[in-house]
Amino acid sequence: MSPPSDCGPLLEKTAATAAVGSSVHSAGFLTVVYTWLGLIFAGTFSKTKYLNAFSVIQNYKELTHAKASKLTCIDYFRVVAILWVMVNHTGSEGRIDILERLPSAKVFKDNVHNHPFFGPIFGNSALGVEIFLVLSGLLAARSWSRIGSQKDGFTASYVELILRRAMRLLPSLGVFIYLAQSNFSAQYMPRFYNTMISTCGWKGFASHLTFTGNWQSSPTCLGYLWYLGLDFQLYALAPFLIFFLMHNTKFGVFLISSLVISSSILRASVCRFYNICNNSDVDIPFISYPNQTEADLERIYRGLWDIYSRPCTKCGPFFIGIIAGFISTKFSEPPKIPSRLVKLFNISSIFGIIFCIFGILPEYWYPDAGNTTYNTFYTATFRSIFAACISWLIIYGIYWYKAQFSLLFNVLAQLTFQAYLLHMPVVYLFNHVNFLQTATGPWEVLIVLPGVAVISYVGALIMYLLVEAPMAKPEWHRLVGGSETTPHSWPWTVELMYQRRHHCGGALINEEFILTAAHCFARSKRPESYKVFIGGHELFTGQIYDIKEIYIHPLHHTVKPSSYDMAILRIFPEIDFQNLTTASPICLPSMIPPMNKMCVVTGWGRLAENGSRSNSLREIHVPLISPVVCNDVNHYNGRIHHFSMFCAGFSDGRMDACQGDSGGPLFCQNEIRGVWEVQGLVSWGIGCAKAGFPGVYTKVINLVPWITSTMHISKLKDRSG
């Protein structure tokens, strides 16, 4: 059996061809691999800061150092989705799975896949993919809300989003595609080697990723990588829809809803037209069905290509996820929905999910029914209904249900992308396990499932540490200029973490309270969304503390943009300075320092605008600038609010604070008292170390009365409570 002649053989590939293909790429590939491994080794065992991104130890710490956030519930959805897909790939007759062409395939199909309860769960993993698409849409919306809010313009933000996604996808895919065409794959995974990526090649995969392919040039890429190509295409479309949501929410919701409905109708129409609406979905097994004619294969390939290669037919769940992601970024507090309505939505969503899963049963009862009206209706509606139900449960988990944080689930969730890549080769390894060759009962196959999951995740961990993490480091913003501090020399500088990433800096003023910038809480004002690291020199080191209360200055943004940019954090438990010797509070200011006085700014910001990062605390020494000079036409031209802001820096822009340093302290030495005093908090500026635009800081001394009264009121609440 073979696909249309233009495509090349699907199921057969000679050893000679394999050897030629392997030798062509070996030298170049191995050179890249050895160079990369050299960087990994150097980054792991040397202390060169420029290679820190390649450190396996550092990447492992970041992977396992997560804490609970309002997105904790997403971890569970990710893991459920990937395990669901793995379970489905036990396989049955006609499927490209563990049991393909094995005697046990029919037994397993009769006992499990055709079972009225287990059948829909095992055989309906397409719904697991719908969960992936919903989560991709949600995370795309959140990524855009973060990147698009940096005021770099739509085009620059769009390019950044696409590059971020490409950097995450392509390196791992490159390694994977090469290995799929290797002699190892040909020897130990021949079914995988002959039916999957190896037959589509680099050009076929690239065409699938960039809208340029057709059903003849790259059909077999669809057999495995369709979801990843689709994900990239949808990420490219997402910013335009999110733009409408942000600027005209009603129109944005109407537009996305219309696209979801249109996509469902188009998907069902294509499915119906090509007569491939079986198994409640179009599916690759049609290629493997016996007695297919050349005309049948051509029809199936055309249908599969039209369904899987274009975002217009698979975008519904992704777009629904975009709405969920927009809601999760728009509302820092739970939306005002009556509790009874919330409960009704929960019950409806749970029943909707069950209905979608078991709605496949009529096709199990009538497997030869073919292109029925019910099949078409299921394809058109159930996927979107399922996605909407999942989206609501995610929103509920974000705002109303505080999911118990599990480090294990969090790590597994972060490895989902790599596990998805690796689980099919693992499935094909198990296809050659001896006892499966002669298995006659379903339970022998079920034993394999935990093995598939464990091996896939072990491989995913290795791929993450060696490839994905170094290539997809988050954009952490650092101090521009300056140098690394002597460890623990400025012990009042603290790090604020949001959603497992460095977010802002802050100044410790006593055992319970921290000063930072108010704009650090633009995304969420929920204390449980943040963590504070105190007493550390490198990122994510020191003692970690929870935030009990967040107090935003009531006049923030009222007088001028960014005016009164201050927030007070109350942490718990209280710091025991006798045990945490690397931390110490800084004094509140008692006097205004003279102009041109050199002061110190500390933080973990960018080394250059849009530049690289350092994991260690850095410091710069900058002079205070007269407010008259800072506000003149050559500088900020009246945008400085004198009472709550001041400027510091150099006219030539040699040193400055930058994004990510926000909230970090500017402190000056009081020679009379012999102490350091926090005079400012990193607030805003134009560019980073840009000539003519020094850094703008919150003027702490004028806000001392509010600071002391807020701390006093906070403690009174404890006594009264």
C-alpha positions in Angstrom: 0.0 0.0 0.0 1.3 3.4 -0.8 0.2 7.0 -1.0 0.0 9.0 -4.2 3.2 8.5 -6.2 4.3 12.1 -5.8 4.6 11.6 -2.0 7.2 8.9 -1.9 6.7 5.6 -0.1 4.8 5.7 3.2 5.4 2.3 4.7 8.6 1.0 3.0 12.1 2.4 3.1 15.2 0.4 2.2 18.3 0.1 4.4 20.4 1.5 1.6 18.2 4.6 1.4 18.5 5.0 5.1 22.3 4.7 5.1 22.5 7.4 2.4 20.2 9.7 4.1 22.0 9.2 7.4 25.5 9.8 6.0 24.5 13.0 4.2 23.6 14.8 7.5 25.8 13.0 10.0 28.9 15.2 9.9 27.1 18.5 10.1 24.7 17.3 12.7 27.3 15.8 15.0 29.4 19.0 14.8 26.4 20.9 16.0 25.7 18.4 18.7 29.3 18.2 20.0 29.5 22.0 20.1 26.2 22.3 21.9 27.3 19.6 24.5 30.5 21.6 25.0 28.5 24.7 25.8 26.3 22.6 28.2 29.4 21.2 29.9 31.1 24.7 30.2 27.9 26.3 31.4 27.4 23.6 34.1 30.9 23.3 35.5 32.3 26.8 34.9 31.2 30.0 36.6 31.3 32.1 33.4 28.2 34.2 33.6 27.7 34.3 29.9 27.2 30.6 29.8 24.9 30.4 32.7 21.9 29.7 30.4 23.5 26.4 29.5 23.9 25.2 33.1 22.0 22.0 33.7 22.1 22.7 37.4 20.7 26.2 37.0 18.0 24.9 34.6 17.0 22.1 37.0 16.8 24.6 39.9 14.5 26.8 37.8 12.4 23.8 36.8 11.9 22.6 40.3 11.7 25.9 42.1 8.2 26.8 41.3 5.6 27.8 43.8 1.8 28.0 43.9 0.1 30.6 41.7 -3.4 31.3 40.4 -2.4 29.2 37.4 -1.7 26.1 39.4 -4.8 24.4 38.0 -3.3 24.5 34.5 -0.6 22.1 35.6 -3.3 19.4 36.2 -5.0 20.0 32.9 -1.7 19.7 31.0 -0.8 16.4 32.6 -4.3 15.0 32.1 -4.1 15.9 28.4 -0.8 14.3 27.7 -1.6 11.1 29.7 -4.9 10.9 27.8 -3.1 11.0 24.5 -0.6 8.4 25.7 -3.4 6.1 26.8 -5.1 6.3 23.4 -1.9 5.1 21.7 -2.2 1.6 23.1 -3.8 1.2 19.7 -6.1 -1.4 18.0 -6.5 -2.8 14.6 -5.7 -0.3 11.9 -4.0 2.1 14.2 -0.3 3.2 14.2 0.3 2.4 17.9 1.8 0.0 20.4 -0.3 -3.0 19.1 0.0 -2.2 15.4 0.1 -5.5 13.4 0.4 -7.5 16.7 -1.9 -10.5 17.4 -3.1 -8.8 20.6 -4.6 -5.9 18.7 -7.9 -7.5 18.0 -8.2 -8.8 21.6 -7.5 -5.4 23.0 -9.9 -3.7 20.6 -12.7 -6.2 21.5 -12.1 -5.9 25.3 -11.2 -2.3 25.8 -11.7 -0.1 22.7 -15.1 -1.5 22.1 -16.1 -1.4 25.8 -19.0 1.0 26.5 -17.1 2.7 29.3 -13.4 2.3 28.5 -13.8 2.6 24.8 -14.7 6.3 24.7 -11.9 7.1 27.2 -9.2 5.1 25.4 -10.3 5.9 21.9 -11.2 9.5 22.2 -7.9 11.1 22.8 -8.7 13.8 20.2 -10.3 15.5 23.1 -7.0 15.4 24.9 -5.6 17.4 22.0 -8.5 19.9 22.4 -7.3 20.5 26.0 -3.8 21.2 24.5 -5.3 23.7 22.1 -7.3 25.5 24.8 -4.2 25.8 27.0 -2.2 27.0 24.0 -4.8 29.8 23.3 -4.9 30.7 27.0 -1.1 31.0 27.3 -0.8 32.8 24.0 -3.2 35.5 25.3 -1.3 35.8 28.6 2.0 36.0 26.7 0.6 38.8 24.4 -0.8 40.7 27.4 2.7 40.7 28.9 4.7 41.4 25.7 2.2 43.8 24.1 2.0 45.9 27.2 5.6 47.0 26.9 4.6 49.8 24.5 7.1 48.7 21.8 4.5 48.8 19.1 2.4 46.0 17.7 4.9 45.0 15.1 7.9 44.7 17.5 5.8 42.9 20.0 4.4 40.5 17.4 7.9 39.7 16.2 9.0 39.0 19.7 6.1 36.7 20.4 6.7 34.7 17.2 10.5 34.5 17.9 9.8 33.3 21.4 7.6 30.5 20.2 10.0 29.5 17.4 12.9 29.4 19.9 10.9 27.0 22.0 9.7 24.7 19.2 12.3 24.5 16.6 15.5 23.4 18.4 13.8 20.4 20.0 12.0 19.6 16.7 15.3 19.8 14.8 16.9 17.2 17.1 13.8 15.1 17.0 13.4 15.1 13.2 17.1 14.2 12.7 16.9 11.3 15.2 13.7 10.1 13.5 15.7 9.6 10.3 18.6 7.9 11.9 19.8 4.3 11.7 18.7 3.8 15.4 15.2 4.6 14.4 15.4 2.4 11.3 16.7 -0.5 13.4 14.7 -0.3 16.6 11.6 1.6 15.5 11.0 0.5 11.9 7.3 1.2 12.0 7.9 4.7 13.3 10.8 5.2 10.9 8.7 4.3 7.9 5.5 5.9 8.7 6.3 9.2 10.3 8.6 12.1 10.1 11.4 10.4 8.1 9.2 10.2 5.0 8.3 13.9 5.0 11.7 15.4 5.4 12.7 18.9 6.3 11.0 20.6 3.4 7.8 18.8 4.1 7.8 19.8 7.7 8.7 23.4 6.9 5.9 23.6 4.4 3.4 22.4 7.0 4.6 25.0 9.4 4.4 27.9 6.9 1.1 27.3 5.0 3.1 26.5 1.8 2.7 22.7 1.6 0.0 20.6 -0.2 -1.4 17.2 0.2 1.1 15.7 -2.3 4.4 17.3 -0.9 4.1 16.6 2.8 1.1 14.4 3.8 3.0 12.1 6.1 4.1 15.0 8.3 0.5 15.1 9.4 0.9 11.7 11.0 2.7 13.1 13.9 3.6 16.8 13.9 0.4 18.3 12.8 -0.4 19.6 16.3 3.0 21.4 16.6 2.7 23.0 13.2 -0.9 24.0 14.0 0.2 25.5 17.3 2.8 27.7 15.6 0.2 28.9 13.0 -2.3 29.7 15.6 0.2 31.6 17.7 0.9 33.7 14.6 -2.9 34.6 14.3 -3.5 35.1 18.1 -2.2 38.6 18.5 -4.6 40.1 16.0 -7.6 38.6 17.9 -6.2 39.6 21.3 -5.7 43.1 19.9 -9.5 43.3 19.2 -10.3 41.9 22.6 -8.2 44.5 24.4 -9.4 47.5 22.4 -13.1 46.5 21.8 -14.0 43.6 24.0 -17.6 43.1 22.7 -16.4 43.1 19.1 -13.5 40.8 19.9 -15.8 38.3 21.6 -18.2 38.5 18.6 -15.4 38.0 16.1 -13.9 35.0 17.9 -17.3 33.4 18.5 -18.0 33.8 14.8 -14.7 32.2 13.9 -15.3 29.3 16.2 -18.7 28.6 14.7 -17.3 29.0 11.1 -14.4 26.7 11.9 -16.7 24.0 13.2 -19.0 24.2 10.1 -16.0 24.2 7.8 -14.4 21.2 9.6 -17.5 19.2 9.3 -18.0 20.2 5.7 -14.5 19.0 4.7 -14.9 15.9 6.7 -18.2 15.1 5.0 -17.0 16.0 1.6 -14.1 13.6 1.7 -16.1 10.9 3.5 -13.7 10.7 6.4 -16.0 11.5 9.3 -15.4 8.3 11.2 -14.2 7.6 14.7 -15.9 10.9 15.6 -13.0 12.7 13.8 -10.8 12.5 10.8 -7.9 10.3 11.6 -4.7 8.8 10.3 -5.9 5.2 10.7 -7.9 5.6 7.4 -4.5 5.3 5.6 -4.0 1.9 7.2 -7.4 0.4 6.6 -7.2 -2.7 4.3 -8.3 -2.8 0.7 -7.8 0.9 0.0 -7.6 1.8 -3.6 -5.4 4.5 -5.0 -8.5 6.7 -5.4 -9.4 6.1 -1.8 -5.9 7.0 -0.6 -5.9 10.2 -2.7 -9.3 11.2 -1.3 -8.1 10.5 2.3 -4.9 12.4 1.9 -6.6 15.4 0.4 -9.1 15.4 3.3 -6.5 14.9 5.9 -4.4 17.8 4.5 -7.4 20.2 4.4 -8.3 19.3 8.0 -4.9 19.2 9.6 -2.7 21.7 7.8 -4.8 24.8 8.0 -5.7 26.6 11.2 -9.2 27.5 9.9 -10.5 24.0 10.6 -8.9 23.3 14.0 -8.8 26.7 15.5 -12.1 26.6 17.6 -10.6 25.3 20.9 -7.5 27.6 20.5 -9.7 30.7 20.1 -11.9 29.7 23.0 -8.7 29.4 25.0 -7.8 33.0 23.9 -11.0 34.3 25.5 -10.2 32.4 28.7 -6.6 33.8 28.7 -7.9 37.3 28.1 -10.3 37.0 31.1 -7.5 35.7 33.3 -5.4 38.8 32.5 -8.2 41.4 32.6 -9.5 40.5 36.0 -7.0 40.5 38.9 -9.9 39.6 41.2 -12.7 37.0 40.6 -15.3 38.4 38.2 -18.6 39.4 40.0 -20.7 36.4 39.1 -23.4 35.2 41.5 -22.3 32.0 43.4 -25.3 30.1 42.2 -24.4 30.9 38.6 -20.9 29.8 39.1 -22.2 26.5 40.5 -24.5 26.1 37.6 -21.6 26.7 35.1 -19.5 24.1 37.0 -22.2 21.4 36.9 -23.0 22.2 33.2 -19.3 22.0 32.3 -18.8 18.7 34.0 -21.9 17.1 32.4 -20.9 18.7 29.0 -17.4 17.0 29.2 -19.0 13.7 30.1 -21.5 14.0 27.3 -18.8 14.9 24.7 -16.6 11.9 25.8 -19.4 9.3 25.7 -21.1 10.9 22.6 -18.7 8.8 20.6 -20.6 5.6 21.6 -23.0 5.5 18.7 -20.0 5.0 16.4 -18.7 2.2 18.5 -22.1 0.5 18.3 -22.2 1.0 14.5 -18.6 1.0 13.4 -19.4 0.6 9.8 -22.0 3.3 9.6 -19.5 5.6 7.8 -20.3 9.2 7.0 -23.5 9.5 9.0 -25.3 12.7 9.9 -24.5 12.0 13.5 -20.7 11.8 12.7 -20.9 15.1 10.9 -22.8 16.8 13.8 -20.4 15.4 16.4 -17.4 16.7 14.4 -19.0 20.1 14.0 -20.2 20.8 17.6 -18.8 18.5 20.2 -15.2 19.7 20.0 -16.1 23.3 20.6 -18.6 22.4 23.4 -15.8 20.3 25.1 -13.3 23.2 24.7 -15.8 25.7 26.2 -16.4 23.4 29.2 -12.7 23.0 29.8 -12.1 26.7 29.5 -14.7 27.5 32.1 -13.2 24.9 34.5 -9.8 26.6 34.0 -11.3 30.0 34.8 -13.0 28.5 37.9 -9.7 27.1 38.9 -7.9 30.4 38.5 -10.4 32.5 40.4 -12.5 30.5 42.8 -10.9 27.1 43.4 -7.4 27.2 44.9 -5.9 24.1 43.5 -3.4 22.4 45.8 0.1 23.1 44.5 2.0 20.0 43.5 5.7 20.3 42.5 5.4 17.0 40.8 2.5 18.1 38.6 4.2 21.4 38.0 7.3 19.8 36.7 5.4 17.3 34.6 3.3 20.1 33.2 6.5 22.0 32.1 7.8 18.9 30.4 4.5 18.3 28.5 5.8 19.6 25.2 8.9 17.3 25.2 6.8 14.4 26.4 4.4 14.9 23.5 7.4 14.7 21.1 8.9 11.6 22.7 5.9 9.5 23.5 5.4 8.1 20.0 8.9 6.8 19.6 8.6 5.2 23.0 5.3 3.6 21.8 7.2 2.1 18.9 9.9 0.8 21.1 7.3 -1.1 23.1 5.9 -2.4 19.8 9.0 -4.7 19.7 8.7 -5.9 23.3 8.7 -9.7 23.2 5.8 -10.4 25.5 3.6 -8.1 23.4 4.4 -10.1 20.3 2.4 -13.0 21.7 0.0 -11.2 24.1 -3.5 -12.5 24.0 -5.2 -10.5 26.7 -5.8 -6.7 27.3 -4.1 -6.6 30.8 -0.7 -7.4 29.3 -1.0 -4.2 27.2 -2.2 -2.1 30.1 1.0 -2.9 32.0 2.9 -1.1 29.2 1.1 2.3 29.7 3.0 3.3 32.9 6.3 2.4 31.1 5.4 4.6 28.2 4.7 7.6 30.5 7.8 7.1 32.6 10.2 6.7 29.7 8.6 9.6 27.8 9.0 11.9 30.8 12.6 10.9 31.6 13.5 11.7 28.0 11.5 14.9 28.2 13.5 16.0 31.3 16.8 15.4 29.4 15.6 17.3 26.3 14.3 20.1 28.5 17.5 20.6 30.4 19.8 20.2 27.4 17.8 21.9 24.6 14.6 23.7 25.5 15.6 25.5 28.6 18.8 27.0 27.2 17.0 28.1 24.0 13.9 29.5 25.7 15.1 31.4 28.7 12.5 34.0 29.7 13.2 37.6 29.1 14.4 38.7 32.5 15.3 42.4 32.6 18.6 43.5 34.2 20.5 46.6 35.3 22.1 48.4 32.4 25.8 49.0 33.1 27.3 48.6 36.5 28.8 45.5 38.0 28.0 42.4 40.0 27.7 43.2 43.7 29.8 41.6 46.4 27.4 38.8 47.7 25.2 40.1 50.5 26.7 43.5 50.6 23.3 45.2 50.1 21.2 42.8 52.3 18.0 44.7 52.0 17.5 44.1 48.3 14.8 41.5 47.8 13.4 39.7 44.7 9.7 39.5 43.8 8.6 36.4 41.8 5.4 36.2 39.8 4.3 33.0 38.1 7.7 31.3 38.6 9.6 34.2 37.0 11.6 37.1 38.3 9.3 40.0 38.3 10.5 43.0 40.3 12.8 44.1 43.1 12.1 45.6 46.5 13.6 47.1 49.6 13.3 45.4 53.0 12.5 48.0 55.7 11.8 45.7 58.7 11.1 42.1 59.6 7.6 42.3 58.0 7.4 45.0 55.4 8.9 45.6 52.0 8.7 48.6 49.7 8.4 48.1 46.0 6.7 49.8 42.9 3.0 49.8 42.6 3.1 49.0 38.8 4.6 45.6 39.6 1.0 44.6 40.5 -0.7 45.7 37.3 -1.4 42.0 36.4 -2.7 40.8 39.7 -3.2 42.2 43.2 -3.7 38.8 44.8 -1.0 38.2 47.4 -1.0 34.4 46.7 0.2 35.1 43.1 3.6 36.3 44.3 6.6 35.1 46.4 9.5 37.0 47.8 13.1 35.8 48.0 15.1 37.5 50.8 18.8 37.2 51.6 19.9 35.8 48.2 22.6 36.9 45.8 21.5 34.9 42.7 18.0 34.6 41.4 15.7 32.3 43.2 18.1 31.9 46.2 17.8 33.0 49.8 14.8 32.4 52.0 11.3 32.4 50.3 8.4 34.1 51.9 4.7 34.4 51.2 2.9 37.8 50.9 0.2 38.4 53.4 -1.0 41.8 52.2 -0.4 44.2 49.3 -1.0 47.9 49.8 -1.0 50.1 46.7 -0.7 53.9 47.3 -4.2 55.3 46.8 -2.9 58.2 44.6 -1.0 55.9 42.2 -1.6 57.1 38.6 -4.0 59.9 39.8 -1.9 63.0 39.3 0.2 62.0 36.4 1.1 58.6 34.8 3.2 56.6 37.3 2.8 59.1 40.1 3.0 57.7 43.6 4.4 54.5 42.3 4.7 52.7 45.6 3.4 49.5 47.2 4.0 48.0 50.6 4.2 44.3 51.0 3.6 42.5 54.3 5.3 39.1 54.3 4.8 36.1 56.5 6.3 34.6 58.6 8.3 37.4 60.1 12.0 37.4 59.4 14.3 36.0 62.1 17.4 38.0 61.4 19.4 35.9 63.8 18.8 32.9 61.5 18.8 34.7 58.2 22.1 36.5 58.6 22.3 37.5 54.9 19.3 39.8 55.2 19.0 43.2 57.0 16.6 46.1 56.7 17.4 49.5 55.3 16.4 52.8 57.0 13.6 55.0 55.8 15.0 58.5 54.7 15.3 61.2 57.3 16.5 64.0 55.0 16.7 64.9 51.3 20.2 64.3 49.9 21.9 67.0 47.9 21.8 67.1 44.1 24.6 65.2 42.3 25.2 63.0 45.3 26.2 59.5 44.2 23.7 56.8 45.3 23.4 53.1 44.6 20.8 51.2 42.7 20.6 47.4 42.9 18.5 44.8 41.0 18.4 41.9 38.6 17.6 44.0 35.4 18.9 43.9 31.9 22.5 44.4 31.1 21.5 46.3 28.0 18.2 47.3 26.5 16.8 44.1 25.0 20.0 42.5 26.1 21.2 39.4 28.0 20.7 38.7 31.6 22.8 38.0 34.7 21.6 35.7 37.5 23.5 37.6 40.1 22.6 40.9 41.9 24.1 43.9 40.2 24.7 47.5 41.3 25.1 50.9 39.6 26.2 54.2 41.1 24.3 57.2 39.8 24.1 60.9 40.7 20.9 62.6 41.7 19.6 65.1 39.2 17.9 68.4 39.8 14.1 68.1 39.2 14.3 71.4 37.2 16.9 69.8 34.8 15.0 66.5 34.6 11.7 68.2 33.7 13.1 70.6 31.1 12.4 70.3 27.3 15.6 68.4 26.7 14.6 65.6 29.1 11.1 64.7 30.3 9.5 68.0 29.4 7.0 68.3 32.3 6.2 64.6 32.8 7.9 64.4 36.2 5.6 64.9 39.2 8.0 66.6 41.7 6.4 65.5 44.9 6.4 61.7 44.1 9.2 61.4 41.6 12.9 62.3 41.1 15.6 61.5 38.5 19.0 59.9 38.8 21.6 59.0 36.2 24.0 60.3 33.6 23.3 62.7 30.8 25.1 60.4 28.4 23.2 57.4 29.5 26.1 55.3 30.6 24.2 53.6 33.5 20.6 53.2 34.3 17.9 50.8 35.7 15.7 49.0 33.3 12.5 46.9 33.2 12.6 44.1 35.7 14.6 46.3 38.1 11.2 47.9 38.9 10.7 48.4 42.6 14.3 47.9 43.4 15.9 50.4 45.8 17.9 53.5 45.2 19.8 54.2 48.5 22.2 56.9 49.6 24.5 57.1 52.6 23.5 59.5 55.3 26.9 60.6 56.6 25.4 62.3 59.6 23.6 59.2 60.9 26.2 56.8 59.4 23.5 54.6 57.8 22.1 53.9 54.3 18.7 55.2 53.6 16.3 54.2 50.8 15.5 57.3 48.8 13.9 55.9 45.7 12.3 52.9 44.0 12.9 52.1 40.4 9.8 53.4 38.6 10.0 54.2 34.9 12.0 55.9 32.1 12.3 56.1 28.4 14.5 53.3 27.1 17.3 51.9 29.2 20.5 54.0 29.7 19.3 56.3 26.9 21.1 59.6 26.6 18.9 62.5 27.8 16.5 60.3 29.7 17.8 59.3 33.1 15.9 56.8 35.3 12.8 58.0 37.2 12.4 56.9 40.8 9.6 57.1 43.4 10.5 59.8 46.0 10.3 57.8 49.2 10.9 60.6 51.7 7.6 62.4 50.8 5.7 59.1 51.2 7.1 58.2 54.6 3.9 59.3 56.5 1.8 57.0 54.3 4.3 54.1 54.8 4.3 54.4 58.6 0.6 54.8 58.9 -0.1 51.8 56.6 2.2 49.6 58.6 0.5 50.7 61.8 -3.0 50.1 60.4 -1.9 46.7 59.1 -0.8 45.6 62.6 -3.9 47.0 64.2 -6.0 44.7 62.0 -4.2 41.7 63.6 -5.0 42.9 67.1 -8.6 43.7 66.3 -9.0 40.4 64.5 
